[in-house]
Amino acid sequence: MPRPDRPLKNGRVAIYRHPILVRLTHWITALSLGLLLFSGLQILNAHPALYWGEVSRFDRAFIAFTPDAEGRVFPPWLTLPAAADLGAGRQWHFAAAWVLVGSLAVYLIYNLLVGRLRRELLPGRAELAGVGRSVLDHMRLKFDHGARRYNVLQKLAYLVIGVVILPAMVLTGLAMSPSLDALLPLSEMFGGRQSARTLHFFGAASLVAFLLAHVAMVVAAGPINEMRSILTGWFVVRLEEKAP
């Protein structure tokens, strides 16, 4: 249920933007993505090459990373666990993946039930017509955060991540499992298990790029106010900035 605005001092007003389930799943998703990234780098360290098709041979590598003198591509502080342990890295990766799937399922079901998905994330025709202006405004570090809803670039970014990237990450991850692939040949969708592994890597790279851009936008738009809204749900604006 929407909450009424809270008038503050100095001509400011607090707007309730993020319900508790949205905030909770946001942080669980962020934690699980971090665990997936660091454990994934541990797994990639064990075999630092990517291929296309079904065969994995170093002389046919699609991309080959150059390890250091200790045989690692990524340093210990970037991998989970820090020590070279492929088995533990896989366990962390699979556990974090299930946490991520659960968090996203709760987020999706909640937003569908309360109508927030359609209301908050689906851009209208007029918004799509203003994409160019929104891009220019962001390039000039001008952000429309007085509005109660996400701007069009935020909506498009979240839709691409939620509808394309994350489902593709789940499917390519499942396609790399021999036991699951024997029951349901998902790898054929991607041209082979090694192709699925390569696409999984590029999907992870796109998620990292999104997270870096997300953090940069939070800092540029005002980190205190942005962090307050995702921790408490309340976003503060001046009365003249308040959107109808």
GROMACS elastic network, one bead per residue, 0.5 to 0.9 nm:
[ bonds ]
;  ai    aj funct       b0    kb
    1    19     6  0.86758   500
    1   114     6  0.83704   500
    2    16     6  0.74449   500
    2    17     6  0.86556   500
    2    19     6  0.87538   500
    3     6     6  0.89002   500
    3    15     6  0.80944   500
    3    16     6  0.61943   500
    3    17     6  0.89433   500
    4    15     6  0.75665   500
    4    16     6  0.75398   500
    5    13     6  0.65904   500
    5    14     6  0.56831   500
    5    15     6  0.50699   500
    5    16     6  0.67991   500
    6    12     6  0.88587   500
    6    13     6  0.56332   500
    6    14     6  0.50073   500
    6    15     6  0.67950   500
    6    16     6  0.85465   500
    7    11     6  0.79409   500
    7    12     6  0.64062   500
    7    14     6  0.63487   500
    7   239     6  0.89085   500
    8    11     6  0.67218   500
    8    12     6  0.50932   500
    8    13     6  0.51538   500
    8    14     6  0.69219   500
    8   236     6  0.86960   500
    9    12     6  0.58824   500
    9    13     6  0.79392   500
   10   238     6  0.82374   500
   11   237     6  0.86835   500
   11   238     6  0.57257   500
   11   239     6  0.57699   500
   11   240     6  0.83366   500
   12   236     6  0.66921   500
   12   237     6  0.55739   500
   12   239     6  0.54819   500
   12   240     6  0.86760   500
   13   235     6  0.83150   500
   13   236     6  0.56396   500
   13   237     6  0.55526   500
   13   238     6  0.59866   500
   13   239     6  0.61929   500
   13   242     6  0.79751   500
   14   234     6  0.57863   500
   14   235     6  0.54088   500
   14   237     6  0.64271   500
   14   238     6  0.86489   500
   15   148     6  0.75418   500
   15   229     6  0.88813   500
   15   233     6  0.82002   500
   15   234     6  0.54166   500
   15   235     6  0.51189   500
   15   236     6  0.61401   500
   15   237     6  0.75940   500
   15   242     6  0.87797   500
   16    19     6  0.77082   500
   16   148     6  0.84615   500
   16   229     6  0.78054   500
   16   232     6  0.86801   500
   16   233     6  0.54891   500
   16   235     6  0.62394   500
   16   236     6  0.87863   500
   17   148     6  0.67372   500
   17   149     6  0.79382   500
   17   229     6  0.67946   500
   17   230     6  0.83622   500
   17   233     6  0.54539   500
   17   234     6  0.59154   500
   17   235     6  0.64407   500
   18    21     6  0.81628   500
   18    22     6  0.60251   500
   18    23     6  0.62685   500
   18   229     6  0.67109   500
   18   230     6  0.64579   500
   18   231     6  0.86374   500
   18   232     6  0.78422   500
   18   234     6  0.71839   500
   18   235     6  0.87401   500
   19    22     6  0.54061   500
   19    23     6  0.64254   500
   19    24     6  0.87557   500
   19   230     6  0.89624   500
   19   232     6  0.86586   500
   19   233     6  0.61013   500
   20    23     6  0.50570   500
   20    24     6  0.59989   500
   20    25     6  0.85463   500
   20   230     6  0.89320   500
   20   231     6  0.87067   500
   20   232     6  0.79572   500
   20   233     6  0.71026   500
   21    24     6  0.50105   500
   21    25     6  0.60150   500
   21    26     6  0.82781   500
   21   106     6  0.81910   500
   21   107     6  0.71547   500
   21   110     6  0.77776   500
   22    25     6  0.53753   500
   22    26     6  0.59621   500
   22    27     6  0.88208   500
   22   107     6  0.64880   500
   22   110     6  0.84917   500
   22   111     6  0.84689   500
   22   230     6  0.84525   500
   23    26     6  0.50175   500
   23    27     6  0.64851   500
   23    28     6  0.87449   500
   23   229     6  0.87544   500
   23   230     6  0.56505   500
   23   231     6  0.65907   500
   23   232     6  0.80625   500
   23   233     6  0.73692   500
   24    27     6  0.55131   500
   24    28     6  0.62910   500
   24    29     6  0.85464   500
   24   103     6  0.86838   500
   24   230     6  0.88954   500
   24   231     6  0.86883   500
   25    29     6  0.57974   500
   25    30     6  0.83536   500
   25   100     6  0.89968   500
   25   103     6  0.54328   500
   25   104     6  0.71187   500
   25   106     6  0.74826   500
   25   107     6  0.62840   500
   26    29     6  0.52281   500
   26    30     6  0.61641   500
   26    31     6  0.87278   500
   26   103     6  0.82140   500
   26   104     6  0.88959   500
   26   107     6  0.85126   500
   26   230     6  0.81364   500
   27    31     6  0.61035   500
   27    32     6  0.85139   500
   27   230     6  0.88173   500
   28    31     6  0.51583   500
   28    32     6  0.61079   500
   28    33     6  0.85155   500
   28    99     6  0.77815   500
   28   100     6  0.73456   500
   28   103     6  0.65906   500
   29    32     6  0.51516   500
   29    33     6  0.60245   500
   29    34     6  0.85642   500
   29    99     6  0.78322   500
   29   100     6  0.55820   500
   29   101     6  0.87103   500
   29   103     6  0.62327   500
   29   104     6  0.73086   500
   30    33     6  0.51960   500
   30    34     6  0.62760   500
   30    35     6  0.87867   500
   30   100     6  0.86903   500
   31    34     6  0.51640   500
   31    35     6  0.63437   500
   31    36     6  0.86507   500
   31    96     6  0.84869   500
   31   100     6  0.86752   500
   32    35     6  0.50569   500
   32    36     6  0.60548   500
   32    37     6  0.85607   500
   32    95     6  0.87828   500
   32    96     6  0.50834   500
   32    97     6  0.69890   500
   32    98     6  0.88146   500
   32    99     6  0.64640   500
   32   100     6  0.56302   500
   33    37     6  0.60791   500
   33    38     6  0.87140   500
   33    96     6  0.74577   500
   33    97     6  0.81150   500
   33   100     6  0.72279   500
   33   207     6  0.87393   500
   34    37     6  0.51408   500
   34    38     6  0.63268   500
   34    39     6  0.85276   500
   34    96     6  0.88063   500
   35    38     6  0.54021   500
   35    39     6  0.59741   500
   35    40     6  0.81666   500
   35    80     6  0.74135   500
   35    92     6  0.70963   500
   35    93     6  0.69126   500
   35    96     6  0.61585   500
   35    97     6  0.87345   500
   36    39     6  0.52946   500
   36    40     6  0.56761   500
   36    41     6  0.84865   500
   36    80     6  0.88201   500
   36    92     6  0.74221   500
   36    93     6  0.52222   500
   36    94     6  0.81596   500
   36    95     6  0.88182   500
   36    96     6  0.59561   500
   36    97     6  0.68077   500
   37    40     6  0.50331   500
   37    41     6  0.62684   500
   37    42     6  0.87674   500
   37    78     6  0.87012   500
   37    79     6  0.81189   500
   37    80     6  0.86186   500
   37    93     6  0.82563   500
   37   204     6  0.74529   500
   37   208     6  0.83647   500
   38    41     6  0.52063   500
   38    42     6  0.64974   500
   38    43     6  0.89075   500
   38    77     6  0.87986   500
   38    78     6  0.57750   500
   38    80     6  0.51016   500
   38    81     6  0.80198   500
   38    89     6  0.84400   500
   38    93     6  0.84797   500
   39    43     6  0.63909   500
   39    44     6  0.87191   500
   39    78     6  0.86190   500
   39    79     6  0.57034   500
   39    81     6  0.69772   500
   39    86     6  0.88859   500
   39    88     6  0.84207   500
   39    90     6  0.69220   500
   39    91     6  0.85501   500
   39    92     6  0.61493   500
   39    93     6  0.54283   500
   40    43     6  0.50070   500
   40    44     6  0.61647   500
   40    45     6  0.85185   500
   40    79     6  0.76398   500
   40    80     6  0.79862   500
   40    89     6  0.71472   500
   40    90     6  0.78189   500
   40    92     6  0.88795   500
   40    93     6  0.65137   500
   40   201     6  0.88381   500
   40   204     6  0.89198   500
   41    45     6  0.60092   500
   41    46     6  0.87601   500
   41    73     6  0.86022   500
   41    74     6  0.67850   500
   41    78     6  0.72110   500
   41    79     6  0.55936   500
   41    80     6  0.76828   500
   41    89     6  0.85208   500
   42    45     6  0.51113   500
   42    46     6  0.67391   500
   42    74     6  0.77490   500
   42    76     6  0.85710   500
   42    78     6  0.81169   500
   42    80     6  0.60079   500
   42    81     6  0.72411   500
   42    82     6  0.80673   500
   42    83     6  0.87446   500
   42    84     6  0.71122   500
   42    85     6  0.74196   500
   42    86     6  0.65565   500
   42    88     6  0.89540   500
   42    89     6  0.57447   500
   42    90     6  0.82821   500
   43    46     6  0.53727   500
   43    47     6  0.71803   500
   43    48     6  0.85384   500
   43    79     6  0.86447   500
   43    85     6  0.84366   500
   43    86     6  0.57789   500
   43    87     6  0.85878   500
   43    89     6  0.60935   500
   43    90     6  0.67640   500
   43    93     6  0.87371   500
   44    47     6  0.53716   500
   44    48     6  0.52049   500
   44    49     6  0.76104   500
   44    73     6  0.82185   500
   44    74     6  0.86399   500
   45    48     6  0.52718   500
   45    49     6  0.88879   500
   45    67     6  0.81279   500
   45    71     6  0.80404   500
   45    72     6  0.56967   500
   45    73     6  0.57601   500
   45    74     6  0.66023   500
   45    79     6  0.86815   500
   45    84     6  0.81023   500
   45    86     6  0.84377   500
   46    71     6  0.87571   500
   46    72     6  0.79246   500
   46    84     6  0.79070   500
   46    85     6  0.83793   500
   46    86     6  0.64840   500
   47    50     6  0.84448   500
   48    63     6  0.85636   500
   48    64     6  0.62122   500
   48    65     6  0.53595   500
   48    66     6  0.74977   500
   48    67     6  0.75586   500
   48    72     6  0.83597   500
   48    73     6  0.70177   500
   49    56     6  0.85582   500
   49    57     6  0.89298   500
   49    58     6  0.72074   500
   49    61     6  0.61352   500
   49    62     6  0.73814   500
   49    63     6  0.56066   500
   49    65     6  0.59210   500
   49    66     6  0.88850   500
   49   198     6  0.89932   500
   50    56     6  0.78147   500
   50    58     6  0.87588   500
   50    60     6  0.89842   500
   50    61     6  0.57000   500
   50    62     6  0.53604   500
   50    63     6  0.50230   500
   50    64     6  0.63412   500
   50    65     6  0.86503   500
   50   194     6  0.71040   500
   50   195     6  0.81203   500
   50   197     6  0.71776   500
   50   198     6  0.55699   500
   50   201     6  0.84812   500
   51    54     6  0.80178   500
   51    55     6  0.73485   500
   51    56     6  0.60517   500
   51    57     6  0.78654   500
   51    58     6  0.85288   500
   51    60     6  0.68692   500
   51    63     6  0.67678   500
   51    64     6  0.87262   500
   51   194     6  0.53892   500
   51   195     6  0.62189   500
   51   197     6  0.77931   500
   51   198     6  0.63707   500
   52    55     6  0.75341   500
   52    56     6  0.81227   500
   52    60     6  0.84229   500
   52    61     6  0.76789   500
   52    62     6  0.62119   500
   52   191     6  0.76723   500
   52   192     6  0.73704   500
   52   193     6  0.83521   500
   52   194     6  0.54815   500
   52   196     6  0.81757   500
   52   197     6  0.85280   500
   52   198     6  0.70052   500
   53    56     6  0.81806   500
   53   190     6  0.82978   500
   53   191     6  0.55112   500
   53   193     6  0.67393   500
   53   194     6  0.54273   500
   53   195     6  0.50834   500
   53   196     6  0.83734   500
   54   187     6  0.87920   500
   54   191     6  0.73660   500
   54   193     6  0.53877   500
   54   194     6  0.52195   500
   54   195     6  0.69867   500
   55    60     6  0.83067   500
   55   192     6  0.81802   500
   55   193     6  0.82243   500
   55   194     6  0.66974   500
   56    59     6  0.87493   500
   56    60     6  0.71718   500
   56    61     6  0.72581   500
   56   194     6  0.67581   500
   57    60     6  0.53229   500
   57    61     6  0.64256   500
   58    61     6  0.51413   500
   58    62     6  0.89088   500
   58    64     6  0.78074   500
   60    63     6  0.88996   500
   61    64     6  0.59734   500
   62   198     6  0.83912   500
   63   198     6  0.87374   500
   65    73     6  0.67163   500
   66    71     6  0.85814   500
   66    72     6  0.82629   500
   66    73     6  0.62943   500
   67    70     6  0.74097   500
   67    74     6  0.79210   500
   68    71     6  0.52024   500
   68    72     6  0.53994   500
   68    73     6  0.61237   500
   68    74     6  0.86045   500
   69    72     6  0.74445   500
   70    73     6  0.88410   500
   72    75     6  0.66171   500
   72    76     6  0.84791   500
   72    84     6  0.84347   500
   74    77     6  0.82078   500
   74    78     6  0.62806   500
   74    79     6  0.70390   500
   75    78     6  0.56100   500
   75    79     6  0.69144   500
   75    82     6  0.80643   500
   76    79     6  0.53328   500
   76    80     6  0.78375   500
   76    81     6  0.77236   500
   76    83     6  0.63749   500
   76    84     6  0.78947   500
   77    80     6  0.80292   500
   77    81     6  0.86652   500
   77    82     6  0.59883   500
   78    81     6  0.87805   500
   78    82     6  0.73064   500
   79    82     6  0.52095   500
   79    83     6  0.79186   500
   79    84     6  0.84684   500
   79    89     6  0.81718   500
   80    83     6  0.77155   500
   80    84     6  0.87409   500
   80    85     6  0.85158   500
   80    88     6  0.79462   500
   80    89     6  0.59085   500
   80    92     6  0.74839   500
   80    93     6  0.88610   500
   81    84     6  0.72219   500
   81    85     6  0.68511   500
   81    86     6  0.88065   500
   81    88     6  0.68653   500
   81    89     6  0.62361   500
   81    92     6  0.83922   500
   82    85     6  0.80986   500
   84    88     6  0.89457   500
   84    89     6  0.85753   500
   85    88     6  0.55417   500
   85    89     6  0.61746   500
   85    90     6  0.87664   500
   86    90     6  0.61584   500
   86    91     6  0.86849   500
   87    90     6  0.52395   500
   87    91     6  0.63797   500
   87    92     6  0.88215   500
   88    91     6  0.50441   500
   88    92     6  0.62369   500
   88    93     6  0.85042   500
   89    92     6  0.52389   500
   89    93     6  0.60846   500
   89    94     6  0.87082   500
   90    94     6  0.61105   500
   90    95     6  0.84958   500
   91    94     6  0.53421   500
   91    95     6  0.61148   500
   91    96     6  0.85162   500
   92    95     6  0.52480   500
   92    96     6  0.60372   500
   92    97     6  0.84582   500
   93    96     6  0.53028   500
   93    97     6  0.60773   500
   93    98     6  0.88411   500
   94    98     6  0.64253   500
   94    99     6  0.87770   500
   95    98     6  0.54113   500
   95    99     6  0.64517   500
   95   100     6  0.87723   500
   96    99     6  0.50260   500
   96   100     6  0.61307   500
   96   101     6  0.86622   500
   97   100     6  0.50573   500
   97   101     6  0.62261   500
   97   102     6  0.86479   500
   97   170     6  0.82384   500
   98   101     6  0.50496   500
   98   102     6  0.61337   500
   98   103     6  0.85481   500
   99   102     6  0.51616   500
   99   103     6  0.61322   500
   99   104     6  0.86212   500
  100   103     6  0.51263   500
  100   104     6  0.61175   500
  100   105     6  0.84900   500
  101   104     6  0.52296   500
  101   105     6  0.60663   500
  101   106     6  0.87000   500
  101   170     6  0.83618   500
  102   105     6  0.50876   500
  102   106     6  0.62895   500
  102   107     6  0.86360   500
  103   106     6  0.52685   500
  103   107     6  0.62172   500
  103   108     6  0.86670   500
  104   108     6  0.60259   500
  104   109     6  0.85219   500
  104   162     6  0.87477   500
  105   108     6  0.51613   500
  105   109     6  0.60655   500
  105   110     6  0.84420   500
  106   109     6  0.52891   500
  106   110     6  0.60043   500
  106   111     6  0.84830   500
  107   110     6  0.53474   500
  107   111     6  0.61211   500
  107   112     6  0.85599   500
  108   111     6  0.52646   500
  108   112     6  0.60749   500
  108   113     6  0.85790   500
  108   117     6  0.77845   500
  109   112     6  0.51741   500
  109   113     6  0.61176   500
  109   114     6  0.87369   500
  110   113     6  0.51900   500
  110   114     6  0.62989   500
  110   115     6  0.84008   500
  110   116     6  0.81584   500
  110   117     6  0.87776   500
  111   114     6  0.54071   500
  111   115     6  0.58026   500
  111   117     6  0.50220   500
  111   118     6  0.82705   500
  112   115     6  0.51262   500
  112   116     6  0.64051   500
  112   117     6  0.57192   500
  112   118     6  0.77013   500
  113   116     6  0.77807   500
  113   117     6  0.87293   500
  114   117     6  0.79846   500
  115   118     6  0.57771   500
  115   119     6  0.62122   500
  115   120     6  0.84648   500
  116   120     6  0.54417   500
  116   121     6  0.75072   500
  117   120     6  0.55036   500
  117   121     6  0.53328   500
  117   122     6  0.68917   500
  118   121     6  0.58316   500
  118   122     6  0.52522   500
  118   123     6  0.85139   500
  119   122     6  0.65916   500
  119   123     6  0.86307   500
  119   149     6  0.84432   500
  120   123     6  0.79776   500
  120   149     6  0.59242   500
  120   150     6  0.65774   500
  120   155     6  0.77204   500
  121   149     6  0.83957   500
  121   150     6  0.72300   500
  121   152     6  0.85996   500
  121   154     6  0.82630   500
  121   155     6  0.50207   500
  121   156     6  0.78569   500
  121   158     6  0.75361   500
  121   159     6  0.72072   500
  122   152     6  0.87593   500
  122   155     6  0.65510   500
  122   156     6  0.80413   500
  122   159     6  0.79517   500
  123   126     6  0.81392   500
  123   127     6  0.58881   500
  123   128     6  0.65067   500
  123   151     6  0.84816   500
  123   152     6  0.61612   500
  123   155     6  0.64444   500
  123   156     6  0.75021   500
  124   127     6  0.52166   500
  124   128     6  0.63129   500
  124   129     6  0.87402   500
  124   152     6  0.86352   500
  125   128     6  0.51581   500
  125   129     6  0.62875   500
  125   130     6  0.88663   500
  126   129     6  0.51177   500
  126   130     6  0.65951   500
  127   130     6  0.51760   500
  127   131     6  0.67153   500
  127   151     6  0.80573   500
  127   152     6  0.58556   500
  128   131     6  0.53551   500
  128   132     6  0.86523   500
  128   152     6  0.67652   500
  128   153     6  0.89759   500
  129   132     6  0.75764   500
  129   133     6  0.87362   500
  130   133     6  0.53935   500
  130   134     6  0.62574   500
  130   135     6  0.87629   500
  130   152     6  0.78548   500
  131   134     6  0.50572   500
  131   135     6  0.61921   500
  131   136     6  0.87379   500
  131   152     6  0.65715   500
  131   153     6  0.69320   500
  132   135     6  0.51642   500
  132   136     6  0.63838   500
  132   137     6  0.86763   500
  133   136     6  0.51237   500
  133   137     6  0.61202   500
  133   138     6  0.86488   500
  134   138     6  0.61815   500
  134   139     6  0.85946   500
  134   142     6  0.87867   500
  134   143     6  0.84335   500
  134   144     6  0.88920   500
  134   151     6  0.80160   500
  134   152     6  0.73511   500
  134   153     6  0.69956   500
  135   138     6  0.51850   500
  135   139     6  0.62213   500
  135   140     6  0.87222   500
  135   153     6  0.75186   500
  136   139     6  0.50219   500
  136   140     6  0.63232   500
  136   141     6  0.86318   500
  136   142     6  0.85259   500
  137   140     6  0.51034   500
  137   141     6  0.62142   500
  137   143     6  0.67121   500
  137   144     6  0.87245   500
  138   142     6  0.53458   500
  138   143     6  0.61709   500
  138   217     6  0.88286   500
  139   142     6  0.74731   500
  140   143     6  0.87216   500
  141   217     6  0.86934   500
  141   220     6  0.69924   500
  141   221     6  0.77472   500
  142   221     6  0.80745   500
  143   146     6  0.84991   500
  143   151     6  0.86519   500
  143   217     6  0.89125   500
  143   220     6  0.87462   500
  143   221     6  0.65179   500
  144   147     6  0.62839   500
  144   150     6  0.85928   500
  144   151     6  0.69448   500
  145   148     6  0.75999   500
  145   149     6  0.83316   500
  145   150     6  0.79734   500
  145   151     6  0.80840   500
  145   221     6  0.78388   500
  145   235     6  0.89510   500
  145   237     6  0.81976   500
  145   241     6  0.86272   500
  146   149     6  0.87766   500
  146   235     6  0.88570   500
  146   236     6  0.84496   500
  146   237     6  0.60935   500
  146   238     6  0.81255   500
  146   241     6  0.52729   500
  146   242     6  0.55465   500
  146   243     6  0.60970   500
  147   150     6  0.73553   500
  147   151     6  0.79496   500
  147   241     6  0.79132   500
  147   242     6  0.67262   500
  147   243     6  0.50368   500
  147   244     6  0.80995   500
  148   242     6  0.82331   500
  148   243     6  0.66485   500
  148   244     6  0.84693   500
  150   153     6  0.80120   500
  150   154     6  0.58137   500
  150   155     6  0.61627   500
  151   154     6  0.54129   500
  151   155     6  0.63411   500
  151   156     6  0.88445   500
  152   155     6  0.50435   500
  152   156     6  0.61718   500
  152   157     6  0.85494   500
  153   156     6  0.51629   500
  153   157     6  0.60345   500
  153   158     6  0.85170   500
  154   157     6  0.51530   500
  154   158     6  0.60851   500
  154   159     6  0.84786   500
  155   158     6  0.52729   500
  155   159     6  0.60807   500
  155   160     6  0.86507   500
  156   159     6  0.50869   500
  156   160     6  0.61527   500
  156   161     6  0.86005   500
  157   160     6  0.52619   500
  157   161     6  0.62274   500
  157   162     6  0.85094   500
  157   210     6  0.81687   500
  158   161     6  0.51396   500
  158   162     6  0.58435   500
  158   163     6  0.81720   500
  159   162     6  0.50722   500
  159   163     6  0.55005   500
  159   164     6  0.75602   500
  160   163     6  0.54101   500
  160   164     6  0.52074   500
  160   165     6  0.64078   500
  160   166     6  0.86258   500
  161   164     6  0.56955   500
  161   166     6  0.58773   500
  161   167     6  0.85245   500
  161   206     6  0.88516   500
  161   207     6  0.76142   500
  161   210     6  0.83588   500
  162   165     6  0.63585   500
  162   166     6  0.55841   500
  162   167     6  0.71591   500
  163   166     6  0.67585   500
  163   167     6  0.64245   500
  163   168     6  0.85849   500
  164   167     6  0.57799   500
  164   168     6  0.60802   500
  164   169     6  0.86844   500
  165   168     6  0.51615   500
  165   169     6  0.61397   500
  165   170     6  0.87921   500
  165   203     6  0.61230   500
  165   204     6  0.85518   500
  165   206     6  0.79228   500
  165   207     6  0.76990   500
  166   170     6  0.63154   500
  166   171     6  0.87038   500
  166   203     6  0.78621   500
  166   207     6  0.84981   500
  167   170     6  0.51085   500
  167   171     6  0.62001   500
  167   172     6  0.86009   500
  168   171     6  0.51077   500
  168   172     6  0.59994   500
  168   173     6  0.83058   500
  168   199     6  0.83577   500
  168   200     6  0.76587   500
  168   203     6  0.74681   500
  169   172     6  0.53145   500
  169   173     6  0.59556   500
  169   174     6  0.85825   500
  169   199     6  0.80155   500
  169   200     6  0.56215   500
  169   201     6  0.86982   500
  169   203     6  0.61896   500
  169   204     6  0.75374   500
  170   173     6  0.51156   500
  170   174     6  0.62221   500
  170   175     6  0.86020   500
  170   200     6  0.85514   500
  171   174     6  0.51473   500
  171   175     6  0.60801   500
  171   176     6  0.88111   500
  171   186     6  0.73209   500
  171   187     6  0.87779   500
  171   196     6  0.84421   500
  171   200     6  0.87959   500
  172   176     6  0.64300   500
  172   186     6  0.77714   500
  172   187     6  0.74275   500
  172   190     6  0.77973   500
  172   193     6  0.82809   500
  172   195     6  0.87072   500
  172   197     6  0.66587   500
  172   198     6  0.88980   500
  172   199     6  0.70367   500
  172   200     6  0.57217   500
  173   176     6  0.54268   500
  173   177     6  0.71561   500
  173   196     6  0.74214   500
  173   197     6  0.74069   500
  173   200     6  0.67283   500
  174   177     6  0.54544   500
  174   178     6  0.86882   500
  174   180     6  0.66591   500
  174   181     6  0.73013   500
  174   186     6  0.73540   500
  174   187     6  0.83988   500
  175   178     6  0.75501   500
  175   180     6  0.71074   500
  175   181     6  0.56459   500
  175   184     6  0.84803   500
  175   185     6  0.72533   500
  175   188     6  0.83745   500
  175   189     6  0.86534   500
  175   190     6  0.84542   500
  175   192     6  0.84605   500
  175   193     6  0.63066   500
  175   196     6  0.64886   500
  175   197     6  0.83269   500
  176   179     6  0.89896   500
  176   180     6  0.81975   500
  176   181     6  0.71809   500
  176   186     6  0.84736   500
  176   187     6  0.70280   500
  176   192     6  0.88873   500
  176   193     6  0.54235   500
  176   194     6  0.77082   500
  176   196     6  0.66325   500
  176   197     6  0.66348   500
  177   180     6  0.54021   500
  177   181     6  0.58655   500
  177   182     6  0.85028   500
  177   193     6  0.84519   500
  178   182     6  0.60512   500
  178   183     6  0.88338   500
  178   193     6  0.87398   500
  179   182     6  0.52138   500
  179   183     6  0.67527   500
  179   184     6  0.88358   500
  180   183     6  0.52284   500
  180   184     6  0.60309   500
  180   185     6  0.76333   500
  180   186     6  0.82392   500
  181   186     6  0.58043   500
  181   187     6  0.66313   500
  181   193     6  0.88373   500
  182   185     6  0.59677   500
  182   186     6  0.87822   500
  183   186     6  0.89262   500
  184   187     6  0.85814   500
  185   188     6  0.58869   500
  185   189     6  0.78100   500
  186   189     6  0.55009   500
  186   190     6  0.74709   500
  186   192     6  0.86091   500
  186   193     6  0.85685   500
  186   196     6  0.89427   500
  187   190     6  0.54072   500
  187   191     6  0.63054   500
  187   193     6  0.50954   500
  187   194     6  0.84378   500
  187   195     6  0.79332   500
  187   196     6  0.63892   500
  188   191     6  0.50340   500
  188   192     6  0.54651   500
  188   193     6  0.77855   500
  188   196     6  0.89653   500
  189   192     6  0.76043   500
  189   196     6  0.85044   500
  190   193     6  0.74769   500
  190   194     6  0.87528   500
  190   195     6  0.59291   500
  190   196     6  0.55520   500
  190   199     6  0.81983   500
  191   194     6  0.80940   500
  191   195     6  0.58506   500
  191   196     6  0.73733   500
  192   195     6  0.52157   500
  192   196     6  0.63542   500
  192   197     6  0.88032   500
  193   196     6  0.50104   500
  193   197     6  0.62863   500
  193   198     6  0.87634   500
  194   198     6  0.62456   500
  194   199     6  0.86285   500
  195   198     6  0.50663   500
  195   199     6  0.61750   500
  195   200     6  0.84358   500
  196   199     6  0.51185   500
  196   200     6  0.59750   500
  196   201     6  0.86268   500
  197   201     6  0.63051   500
  197   202     6  0.88610   500
  198   201     6  0.51134   500
  198   202     6  0.64623   500
  198   203     6  0.86437   500
  199   202     6  0.50924   500
  199   203     6  0.60293   500
  199   204     6  0.85248   500
  200   203     6  0.50505   500
  200   204     6  0.62003   500
  200   205     6  0.86686   500
  201   204     6  0.50755   500
  201   205     6  0.62465   500
  201   206     6  0.87363   500
  202   206     6  0.61988   500
  202   207     6  0.86322   500
  203   206     6  0.51279   500
  203   207     6  0.63270   500
  203   208     6  0.87608   500
  204   207     6  0.50552   500
  204   208     6  0.62895   500
  204   209     6  0.86968   500
  205   208     6  0.51068   500
  205   209     6  0.62775   500
  205   210     6  0.86755   500
  206   209     6  0.50154   500
  206   210     6  0.61719   500
  206   211     6  0.86402   500
  207   211     6  0.61320   500
  207   212     6  0.85991   500
  208   211     6  0.50823   500
  208   212     6  0.61748   500
  208   213     6  0.85981   500
  209   212     6  0.52042   500
  209   213     6  0.62114   500
  209   214     6  0.85122   500
  210   213     6  0.51204   500
  210   214     6  0.59566   500
  210   215     6  0.86198   500
  211   215     6  0.61368   500
  211   216     6  0.84794   500
  212   215     6  0.52504   500
  212   216     6  0.61257   500
  212   217     6  0.86485   500
  213   217     6  0.61188   500
  213   218     6  0.86082   500
  214   217     6  0.52246   500
  214   218     6  0.62963   500
  214   219     6  0.87744   500
  215   218     6  0.50643   500
  215   219     6  0.62812   500
  215   220     6  0.86326   500
  215   223     6  0.89877   500
  216   219     6  0.51812   500
  216   220     6  0.61261   500
  216   221     6  0.85430   500
  217   221     6  0.58643   500
  217   222     6  0.84402   500
  217   223     6  0.87651   500
  218   221     6  0.52451   500
  218   222     6  0.61643   500
  218   223     6  0.53862   500
  218   224     6  0.88753   500
  218   225     6  0.89634   500
  218   226     6  0.62177   500
  218   227     6  0.80136   500
  219   222     6  0.54241   500
  219   224     6  0.84675   500
  219   226     6  0.82732   500
  220   223     6  0.72393   500
  221   225     6  0.83922   500
  221   226     6  0.74862   500
  222   225     6  0.57565   500
  222   226     6  0.61463   500
  222   227     6  0.85574   500
  223   226     6  0.50369   500
  223   227     6  0.57649   500
  223   228     6  0.82575   500
  224   227     6  0.52871   500
  224   228     6  0.60336   500
  224   229     6  0.86731   500
  225   228     6  0.50470   500
  225   229     6  0.62895   500
  225   230     6  0.89127   500
  225   234     6  0.84852   500
  225   235     6  0.61948   500
  225   236     6  0.66246   500
  225   237     6  0.89747   500
  226   229     6  0.52377   500
  226   230     6  0.65406   500
  226   231     6  0.87042   500
  226   235     6  0.70648   500
  227   230     6  0.52742   500
  227   231     6  0.60226   500
  227   232     6  0.83357   500
  227   235     6  0.89562   500
  228   231     6  0.51645   500
  228   232     6  0.56607   500
  228   233     6  0.69096   500
  228   234     6  0.64641   500
  228   235     6  0.67338   500
  228   236     6  0.87270   500
  229   232     6  0.54134   500
  229   236     6  0.81888   500
  230   233     6  0.54417   500
  230   234     6  0.77257   500
  230   235     6  0.85550   500
  231   234     6  0.81830   500
  232   235     6  0.85643   500
  237   240     6  0.82341   500
  237   241     6  0.62122   500
  237   242     6  0.64477   500
  238   241     6  0.52885   500
  238   242     6  0.64757   500
  239   242     6  0.51847   500
  239   243     6  0.88099   500
  240   243     6  0.83639   500
